[in-house]
Amino acid sequence: MGRAKINEHLCTFFDFQLDRNCINGNTPEMNFIPFAIRSGLLCLGLATTAISAQAQAPAAPKPAAAPAAAGAPALDFGDSSSATLTSKAWAALEAKNYPEVLGYTNKCIELYKTQAVAMQAALKEPAPKETASSQWALNDVGTCYFIQGKALDDQKDTKGAIAAYKALADTLAFAQCWDPKGWFWKPADAARKRLVELQFDAQ
């Protein structure tokens, strides 16, 4: 029987006892239940019902946590420009944070490789210093291949380093990187030199 139904029967029983005692002329000393007690018991029954209903209400399900990519570093791509990604890759390489190096270089290559290849195809030789910065995608993607090769090389991943250096030398040979000392240097030239050493060691 539900608790609400029990309360209904309880109230009916108390009303019946009161009416019977009044009709029979009995004194309330033994059989009469005072109205205050009856009201208190009624309130107690209602409160018990409310508490029970609250306790039995199912808890709201917790929202599922967003799954984290296993082993992937939390990267801040900033404005995701090629210059920002390349700068962050250099900083990560300097700190020897190789997972971040791969994260930033891969993002730059993913976003801007198509434009870099198009810029390379439009040139017959590296751009002169005066216009070299206009080849931004070519320069940054080529530099990212070099940074990636260096990171893999540092970790003794010869196969991976060769692949990165080879991609730079074969497809983005006219990429240039600005040195803060005041000149452009060519990552592909450095990559070719290291490729010879790695391929010789691999024999």
Buried (B, 14 or more C-beta within 10 A) or exposed (E): EEBEEEBEEBBEEBEEBBEEBEEEEEEEEEEBBEEEEBEEBBEEBBEEBEEEEEEEEEEEEEEEEEEEEEEEBEBEBEEEBBBBBBBBBBEBBEEEBBEBBBBBBBBBBEBBBEBBBEBBEEEEEBBEEEEBEEBBBBBBBBBBBBBBBBBBBEBEBBEBBBBBBBBBBEBBBBBBBBEEEEEBEBBBBBBBEBBEEBEEEEE
